[in-house]
Amino acid sequence: MSVRIERVDLPGIGVRTDVITVGGRRVSVVSQRNGERDLALFDADDPDASTDSIALTDDEAAALAELLGASIALSRLSALGEKAAGLYTEEISLPLGSKFVGRPMGDTRARTLTSSSIVAIARGSQVVASPTPDVIFEQGDVIVAVGTRKGLDALSKLIDRGPS
């Protein structure tokens, strides 16, 4: 299934990029010439009539992009179904007082030691999608990992006991 994306020049304002849903709704990002951006919804019957608009800061736009990216990655993995038999996703909470808090994710050596991959970190209302090894763990982080049952069990134990 293809996704319809349209780009509309807004003279004197900037550019509007629309994603048209299967139901005909337009979800748009208006990128203004001054660097500001808005998330907007448009009426299905009138592509020029905005029904709602939300101004986004740079941090809010980045958080929304990460959240959508992580959500899409996980739903695609789930959609693999039988093609991914034996592959699981799991959320692992960083335990209170974990020795990994304040340390980079790479210190876990998760993939090397457990054959599991950390694909995201849920941090409060934000998601760090595809975290790099230098991302520092914070108290309350929830790790989203992909692997075999055996690998995820090993990762959970590694996270519980801390670095060697």
Phi and psi restraints in degrees (value plus and minus 20) as a CYANA .aco file:
   2 SER   PHI    -112.5   -72.5
   2 SER   PSI     137.2   177.2
   3 VAL   PHI    -127.8   -87.8
   3 VAL   PSI     111.6   151.6
   4 ARG   PHI    -106.6   -66.6
   4 ARG   PSI     103.3   143.3
   5 ILE   PHI    -146.6  -106.6
   5 ILE   PSI     110.5   150.5
   6 GLU   PHI    -144.2  -104.2
   6 GLU   PSI     126.3   166.3
   7 ARG   PHI    -137.7   -97.7
   7 ARG   PSI     109.0   149.0
   8 VAL   PHI    -144.2  -104.2
   8 VAL   PSI     100.6   140.6
   9 ASP   PHI     -93.6   -53.6
   9 ASP   PSI     115.4   155.4
  10 LEU   PHI    -136.1   -96.1
  10 LEU   PSI      73.2   113.2
  11 PRO   PHI     -71.8   -31.8
  11 PRO   PSI     109.3   149.3
  12 GLY   PHI      59.6    99.6
  12 GLY   PSI     -28.7    11.3
  13 ILE   PHI    -134.4   -94.4
  13 ILE   PSI     -75.3   -35.3
  14 GLY   PHI     135.8   175.8
  14 GLY   PSI    -153.5  -113.5
  15 VAL   PHI    -155.3  -115.3
  15 VAL   PSI     121.5   161.5
  16 ARG   PHI    -133.3   -93.3
  16 ARG   PSI     107.0   147.0
  17 THR   PHI    -132.4   -92.4
  17 THR   PSI     102.5   142.5
  18 ASP   PHI    -129.6   -89.6
  18 ASP   PSI     119.2   159.2
  19 VAL   PHI    -127.6   -87.6
  19 VAL   PSI     102.5   142.5
  20 ILE   PHI    -117.8   -77.8
  20 ILE   PSI      98.8   138.8
  21 THR   PHI     -94.2   -54.2
  21 THR   PSI     147.2   187.2
  22 VAL   PHI     -77.7   -37.7
  22 VAL   PSI     -53.4   -13.4
  23 GLY   PHI    -101.0   -61.0
  23 GLY   PSI     -18.0    22.0
  24 GLY   PHI      70.9   110.9
  24 GLY   PSI     -21.0    19.0
  25 ARG   PHI     -96.1   -56.1
  25 ARG   PSI     130.1   170.1
  26 ARG   PHI    -129.1   -89.1
  26 ARG   PSI     104.2   144.2
  27 VAL   PHI    -129.9   -89.9
  27 VAL   PSI     101.3   141.3
  28 SER   PHI    -146.0  -106.0
  28 SER   PSI     130.7   170.7
  29 VAL   PHI    -134.9   -94.9
  29 VAL   PSI     100.3   140.3
  30 VAL   PHI    -118.9   -78.9
  30 VAL   PSI      92.0   132.0
  31 SER   PHI    -118.0   -78.0
  31 SER   PSI      90.1   130.1
  32 GLN   PHI    -104.4   -64.4
  32 GLN   PSI     134.7   174.7
  33 ARG   PHI     -80.6   -40.6
  33 ARG   PSI     -47.2    -7.2
  34 ASN   PHI    -103.7   -63.7
  34 ASN   PSI     -15.6    24.4
  35 GLY   PHI      76.1   116.1
  35 GLY   PSI     -32.6     7.4
  36 GLU   PHI     -94.4   -54.4
  36 GLU   PSI     138.7   178.7
  37 ARG   PHI    -162.7  -122.7
  37 ARG   PSI     132.0   172.0
  38 ASP   PHI    -150.6  -110.6
  38 ASP   PSI     125.7   165.7
  39 LEU   PHI    -118.6   -78.6
  39 LEU   PSI     107.6   147.6
  40 ALA   PHI    -153.5  -113.5
  40 ALA   PSI     129.1   169.1
  41 LEU   PHI    -133.3   -93.3
  41 LEU   PSI     120.1   160.1
  42 PHE   PHI    -140.9  -100.9
  42 PHE   PSI     130.0   170.0
  43 ASP   PHI     -83.2   -43.2
  43 ASP   PSI     116.0   156.0
  44 ALA   PHI     -83.0   -43.0
  44 ALA   PSI     -50.8   -10.8
  45 ASP   PHI    -106.0   -66.0
  45 ASP   PSI     -40.4    -0.4
  46 ASP   PHI    -158.3  -118.3
  46 ASP   PSI      80.3   120.3
  47 PRO   PHI     -86.0   -46.0
  47 PRO   PSI     -24.9    15.1
  48 ASP   PHI    -124.4   -84.4
  48 ASP   PSI     -21.5    18.5
  49 ALA   PHI    -124.6   -84.6
  49 ALA   PSI      83.9   123.9
  50 SER   PHI     -95.2   -55.2
  50 SER   PSI     110.2   150.2
  51 THR   PHI    -112.3   -72.3
  51 THR   PSI     -41.5    -1.5
  52 ASP   PHI    -185.4  -145.4
  52 ASP   PSI     130.0   170.0
  53 SER   PHI    -164.8  -124.8
  53 SER   PSI     120.0   160.0
  54 ILE   PHI    -149.8  -109.8
  54 ILE   PSI     101.3   141.3
  55 ALA   PHI     -93.8   -53.8
  55 ALA   PSI     116.4   156.4
  56 LEU   PHI    -140.3  -100.3
  56 LEU   PSI     114.2   154.2
  57 THR   PHI     -95.5   -55.5
  57 THR   PSI     150.0   190.0
  58 ASP   PHI     -78.2   -38.2
  58 ASP   PSI     -64.1   -24.1
  59 ASP   PHI     -84.7   -44.7
  59 ASP   PSI     -60.1   -20.1
  60 GLU   PHI     -86.5   -46.5
  60 GLU   PSI     -60.7   -20.7
  61 ALA   PHI     -84.4   -44.4
  61 ALA   PSI     -62.0   -22.0
  62 ALA   PHI     -85.2   -45.2
  62 ALA   PSI     -62.2   -22.2
  63 ALA   PHI     -84.0   -44.0
  63 ALA   PSI     -61.8   -21.8
  64 LEU   PHI     -84.9   -44.9
  64 LEU   PSI     -62.0   -22.0
  65 ALA   PHI     -82.8   -42.8
  65 ALA   PSI     -62.9   -22.9
  66 GLU   PHI     -85.2   -45.2
  66 GLU   PSI     -62.0   -22.0
  67 LEU   PHI     -81.7   -41.7
  67 LEU   PSI     -67.2   -27.2
  68 LEU   PHI     -85.8   -45.8
  68 LEU   PSI     -59.6   -19.6
  69 GLY   PHI     -82.6   -42.6
  69 GLY   PSI     -65.6   -25.6
  70 ALA   PHI     -86.1   -46.1
  70 ALA   PSI     -60.8   -20.8
  71 SER   PHI     -82.3   -42.3
  71 SER   PSI     -63.0   -23.0
  72 ILE   PHI     -86.2   -46.2
  72 ILE   PSI     -63.0   -23.0
  73 ALA   PHI     -80.6   -40.6
  73 ALA   PSI     -64.2   -24.2
  74 LEU   PHI     -88.7   -48.7
  74 LEU   PSI     -58.6   -18.6
  75 SER   PHI     -89.8   -49.8
  75 SER   PSI     -54.2   -14.2
  76 ARG   PHI     -86.3   -46.3
  76 ARG   PSI     -59.1   -19.1
  77 LEU   PHI     -83.6   -43.6
  77 LEU   PSI     -64.5   -24.5
  78 SER   PHI     -83.5   -43.5
  78 SER   PSI     -54.7   -14.7
  79 ALA   PHI     -92.0   -52.0
  79 ALA   PSI     -34.2     5.8
  80 LEU   PHI     -83.5   -43.5
  80 LEU   PSI     -46.3    -6.3
  81 GLY   PHI      33.2    73.2
  81 GLY   PSI    -144.0  -104.0
  82 GLU   PHI     -86.5   -46.5
  82 GLU   PSI     -43.3    -3.3
  83 LYS   PHI     -82.5   -42.5
  83 LYS   PSI     -46.8    -6.8
  84 ALA   PHI    -129.9   -89.9
  84 ALA   PSI      11.6    51.6
  85 ALA   PHI     -75.6   -35.6
  85 ALA   PSI     112.2   152.2
  86 GLY   PHI      67.8   107.8
  86 GLY   PSI     -20.1    19.9
  87 LEU   PHI    -129.3   -89.3
  87 LEU   PSI     112.2   152.2
  88 TYR   PHI    -150.0  -110.0
  88 TYR   PSI     137.5   177.5
  89 THR   PHI    -133.3   -93.3
  89 THR   PSI     126.6   166.6
  90 GLU   PHI    -169.3  -129.3
  90 GLU   PSI     127.8   167.8
  91 GLU   PHI    -122.9   -82.9
  91 GLU   PSI     108.7   148.7
  92 ILE   PHI    -143.7  -103.7
  92 ILE   PSI      97.7   137.7
  93 SER   PHI     -98.7   -58.7
  93 SER   PSI     115.8   155.8
  94 LEU   PHI     -88.9   -48.9
  94 LEU   PSI     101.0   141.0
  95 PRO   PHI     -84.2   -44.2
  95 PRO   PSI     131.1   171.1
  96 LEU   PHI     -75.7   -35.7
  96 LEU   PSI     108.8   148.8
  97 GLY   PHI      56.4    96.4
  97 GLY   PSI      -3.4    36.6
  98 SER   PHI     -76.3   -36.3
  98 SER   PSI     121.6   161.6
  99 LYS   PHI     -91.4   -51.4
  99 LYS   PSI     -30.0    10.0
 100 PHE   PHI    -105.5   -65.5
 100 PHE   PSI     -36.8     3.2
 101 VAL   PHI     -80.9   -40.9
 101 VAL   PSI     110.3   150.3
 102 GLY   PHI      65.3   105.3
 102 GLY   PSI     -19.1    20.9
 103 ARG   PHI    -133.7   -93.7
 103 ARG   PSI     135.3   175.3
 104 PRO   PHI     -91.2   -51.2
 104 PRO   PSI     128.8   168.8
 105 MET   PHI     -75.2   -35.2
 105 MET   PSI     -55.3   -15.3
 106 GLY   PHI     -78.3   -38.3
 106 GLY   PSI     -43.8    -3.8
 107 ASP   PHI     -84.6   -44.6
 107 ASP   PSI     -38.8     1.2
 108 THR   PHI     -91.0   -51.0
 108 THR   PSI     -50.3   -10.3
 109 ARG   PHI      32.7    72.7
 109 ARG   PSI      15.7    55.7
 110 ALA   PHI     -73.2   -33.2
 110 ALA   PSI     -71.1   -31.1
 111 ARG   PHI     -85.5   -45.5
 111 ARG   PSI     -60.9   -20.9
 112 THR   PHI     -86.6   -46.6
 112 THR   PSI     -64.6   -24.6
 113 LEU   PHI    -104.8   -64.8
 113 LEU   PSI     -46.1    -6.1
 114 THR   PHI    -145.1  -105.1
 114 THR   PSI     -27.6    12.4
 115 SER   PHI      40.0    80.0
 115 SER   PSI       4.9    44.9
 116 SER   PHI    -134.0   -94.0
 116 SER   PSI     131.6   171.6
 117 SER   PHI    -135.9   -95.9
 117 SER   PSI     115.0   155.0
 118 ILE   PHI    -105.8   -65.8
 118 ILE   PSI      94.2   134.2
 119 VAL   PHI    -121.5   -81.5
 119 VAL   PSI     -34.7     5.3
 120 ALA   PHI    -184.5  -144.5
 120 ALA   PSI     140.5   180.5
 121 ILE   PHI    -150.0  -110.0
 121 ILE   PSI     100.6   140.6
 122 ALA   PHI    -107.4   -67.4
 122 ALA   PSI     104.9   144.9
 123 ARG   PHI    -152.0  -112.0
 123 ARG   PSI      75.6   115.6
 124 GLY   PHI      43.7    83.7
 124 GLY   PSI    -145.0  -105.0
 125 SER   PHI    -112.9   -72.9
 125 SER   PSI     -17.4    22.6
 126 GLN   PHI    -126.3   -86.3
 126 GLN   PSI     138.7   178.7
 127 VAL   PHI    -147.6  -107.6
 127 VAL   PSI     108.5   148.5
 128 VAL   PHI    -114.8   -74.8
 128 VAL   PSI      81.5   121.5
 129 ALA   PHI    -103.2   -63.2
 129 ALA   PSI     122.2   162.2
 130 SER   PHI      27.3    67.3
 130 SER   PSI      38.6    78.6
 131 PRO   PHI     -84.4   -44.4
 131 PRO   PSI     123.1   163.1
 132 THR   PHI    -106.9   -66.9
 132 THR   PSI     142.2   182.2
 133 PRO   PHI     -78.8   -38.8
 133 PRO   PSI     -40.2    -0.2
 134 ASP   PHI    -109.4   -69.4
 134 ASP   PSI     -19.8    20.2
 135 VAL   PHI     -86.5   -46.5
 135 VAL   PSI     108.6   148.6
 136 ILE   PHI    -106.5   -66.5
 136 ILE   PSI     108.5   148.5
 137 PHE   PHI     -90.2   -50.2
 137 PHE   PSI     123.5   163.5
 138 GLU   PHI    -141.5  -101.5
 138 GLU   PSI     134.1   174.1
 139 GLN   PHI     -75.9   -35.9
 139 GLN   PSI     114.7   154.7
 140 GLY   PHI      71.0   111.0
 140 GLY   PSI     -24.3    15.7
 141 ASP   PHI     -81.8   -41.8
 141 ASP   PSI     125.0   165.0
 142 VAL   PHI    -138.3   -98.3
 142 VAL   PSI     101.7   141.7
 143 ILE   PHI    -107.4   -67.4
 143 ILE   PSI     112.2   152.2
 144 VAL   PHI    -126.3   -86.3
 144 VAL   PSI      99.7   139.7
 145 ALA   PHI    -147.1  -107.1
 145 ALA   PSI     137.0   177.0
 146 VAL   PHI    -146.8  -106.8
 146 VAL   PSI     115.8   155.8
 147 GLY   PHI     155.7   195.7
 147 GLY   PSI    -192.6  -152.6
 148 THR   PHI     -96.6   -56.6
 148 THR   PSI     146.7   186.7
 149 ARG   PHI     -78.3   -38.3
 149 ARG   PSI     -65.4   -25.4
 150 LYS   PHI     -82.3   -42.3
 150 LYS   PSI     -62.9   -22.9
 151 GLY   PHI     -86.3   -46.3
 151 GLY   PSI     -61.5   -21.5
 152 LEU   PHI     -88.2   -48.2
 152 LEU   PSI     -56.3   -16.3
 153 ASP   PHI     -82.1   -42.1
 153 ASP   PSI     -62.1   -22.1
 154 ALA   PHI     -85.8   -45.8
 154 ALA   PSI     -59.1   -19.1
 155 LEU   PHI     -84.4   -44.4
 155 LEU   PSI     -62.5   -22.5
 156 SER   PHI     -80.1   -40.1
 156 SER   PSI     -63.2   -23.2
 157 LYS   PHI     -85.3   -45.3
 157 LYS   PSI     -60.1   -20.1
 158 LEU   PHI     -81.6   -41.6
 158 LEU   PSI     -65.7   -25.7
 159 ILE   PHI     -83.6   -43.6
 159 ILE   PSI     -60.1   -20.1
 160 ASP   PHI     -85.2   -45.2
 160 ASP   PSI     -61.5   -21.5
 161 ARG   PHI    -106.1   -66.1
 161 ARG   PSI     -43.2    -3.2
 162 GLY   PHI      69.7   109.7
 162 GLY   PSI     159.5   199.5
 163 PRO   PHI     -88.4   -48.4
 163 PRO   PSI     131.1   171.1
